[in-house]
């Protein structure tokens, strides 16, 4: 998965967890039974929509876990077996400690080595960005380096989500990376540590353009986007860079979209046949030129923002087709403290377009080999930025 290492190491079931960072309810009360939002402005960190096929019933998982506990067996393992048989592509089960780490990531921290990964044009996995001050940066790893192996296992051909999951682990543990740069191959042994996710960075470009890079929608990131827009110089255009954005909390995504909208629809969903919606907050900047940069690593909540700004005519989108994860997971606590995240439905863009399995095709697709950012800056100039 492009983006910081937000995914715990895979267990026996496929880890939709790397992606289900996208829609998660904070189970601070340990409940979750009442996690469904019933009003458009419900203050929930988790979006829930209509049930769909090929998902597992929450009661089946809970029943299997309870029976396992009664027999002195692992509730986590029993739940994993039910989920793995269900056909739920993104369903996953977290152990108690894994879920605690997951919650840490939503607070704007993660445990890893300070790398962002992406799939290159030739299908290889390469380093997209290196976090300053992190273990990888201190070891001399650079953006553009090819990532060949993790702990001796080849990563070529594996989903980027799995690659990122392998980079993640407990603080103080070691991970061995096989790297390549300009024909030279070497290995680095790095110690995982807790790092700030740097979910939002703001950069002033030549000509006054403000570039807002959002890696993920963790707590507080929506407000940071709004603050960056509010403090941008008069007449300056905004490049909203959502490339490699792994998703995040829905409330934060809606807040970010609100920076560019004066209320109105962000996305729709339904619960038990009742159509519901998510609305932007009023008072956003509706005049400033905006270009959103997207790619195959733009996922889930980031796709929701993309779809809202595109459908509402508020931003021109530039790049390549987004990932296409519009499915939604709902967490269910299990008797031993583990948590099952199960797919419960899909969301739609303001124009009613489904995202799951389709992604969003941008308005402008640069020719192969052309710089996406350069194209985006050109489009922004055409929109009158700086005039």
BELDANOR-V88486 format. One record per backbone hydrogen bond with DSSP energy under -1.0 kcal/mol. CO is the residue of the C=O (numbers start at 0). NH is the residue of the N-H. E is the energy in kcal/mol with one decimal. If there is no record, write none. Layout:
# BELDANOR-V88486
co = <CO:CO>
nh = <NH:NH>
e = <E:E>
This chain:
# BELDANOR-V88486
co = <3:13:15:15:18:26:31:38:41:44:56:57:58:59:60:61:62:63:64:65:66:67:68:73:74:75:76:77:78:79:80:91:93:94:95:96:97:98:99:100:101:103:104:105:107:109:111:112:113:115:115:117:119:123:124:125:126:128:130:133:134:135:136:141:144:145:147:148:149:152:154:158:159:160:161:162:163:169:172:174:175:176:177:177:178:179:180:183:185:187:189:191:192:194:198:200:202:204:208:209:210:211:212:214:215:216:217:219:220:221:222:223:224:225:226:228:232:234:236:237:238:239:240:241:244:246:248:249:250:251:252:253:255:256:258:260:263:266:267:268:270:273:275:277:277:280:288:289:290:291:292:293:294:297:298:299:300:301:302:303:304:305:306:307:308:308:309:315:316:317:323:325:327:329:331:333:337:338:339:340:341:344:347:348:352:354:354:359:363:366:370:371:372:373:374:375:376:377:378:379:380:383>
nh = <5:15:18:19:21:29:34:41:43:23:60:61:62:63:64:65:66:67:68:69:70:72:71:77:78:79:80:81:82:83:84:340:338:98:99:100:101:102:103:104:105:108:107:218:196:194:192:135:130:127:128:125:122:119:146:117:143:115:133:137:138:140:139:144:126:179:154:177:152:149:157:162:163:164:165:166:167:172:191:189:150:187:147:148:185:145:183:180:178:176:174:171:111:109:214:212:210:207:204:238:202:240:200:245:217:248:220:223:224:225:226:227:228:229:230:231:235:385:209:290:211:292:213:244:298:216:252:253:254:255:256:257:258:259:284:283:279:277:347:275:273:270:268:265:266:262:237:315:239:317:241:319:297:322:301:303:304:305:306:307:308:309:310:311:313:314:312:291:363:293:356:346:343:341:339:336:333:93:331:91:329:327:267:351:348:357:358:321:318:369:374:375:376:377:378:379:380:381:382:384:383:386>
e = <-2.3:-1.2:-1.3:-2.7:-2.1:-1.2:-1.3:-2.1:-2.1:-1.2:-1.7:-2.6:-2.6:-2.3:-2.4:-2.5:-2.5:-1.9:-2.2:-2.2:-1.4:-3.6:-1.6:-2.0:-2.5:-2.4:-2.0:-1.7:-2.6:-2.7:-1.2:-3.2:-2.1:-2.5:-1.8:-2.1:-2.3:-2.4:-1.8:-1.9:-1.3:-1.6:-1.4:-2.7:-2.9:-3.1:-2.5:-2.5:-2.4:-3.4:-1.3:-2.5:-2.0:-3.4:-2.5:-2.0:-3.1:-2.2:-2.0:-2.3:-1.3:-2.3:-1.5:-1.9:-2.8:-1.7:-2.3:-2.6:-1.9:-2.1:-2.2:-1.8:-2.5:-2.0:-1.9:-1.1:-1.1:-1.9:-3.0:-2.8:-3.8:-2.3:-3.3:-1.3:-2.1:-2.8:-2.2:-2.5:-3.2:-3.1:-2.6:-2.7:-2.3:-2.1:-2.8:-2.7:-3.2:-1.9:-3.3:-2.6:-2.4:-2.5:-2.2:-1.5:-1.2:-3.4:-2.1:-1.6:-2.0:-2.2:-2.9:-2.0:-2.1:-2.6:-1.9:-1.0:-2.0:-3.4:-2.5:-2.4:-3.1:-2.2:-2.3:-1.8:-2.6:-3.0:-2.0:-2.6:-1.9:-2.4:-2.5:-2.0:-1.2:-1.8:-2.3:-1.3:-3.1:-2.9:-2.0:-4.1:-2.2:-2.1:-2.3:-3.0:-1.3:-1.7:-2.4:-1.8:-2.6:-2.9:-2.4:-1.5:-2.0:-2.1:-2.4:-2.1:-2.0:-2.3:-3.0:-2.2:-2.5:-2.4:-2.7:-2.0:-2.2:-1.6:-1.3:-2.2:-2.2:-2.3:-3.2:-1.6:-3.0:-2.2:-2.7:-2.2:-3.0:-3.3:-2.6:-2.2:-2.8:-2.3:-1.8:-2.6:-2.2:-2.3:-3.1:-1.7:-2.4:-2.3:-2.1:-2.6:-2.7:-2.0:-2.4:-2.5:-2.1:-1.9:-1.1:-1.8:-1.7:-2.0>
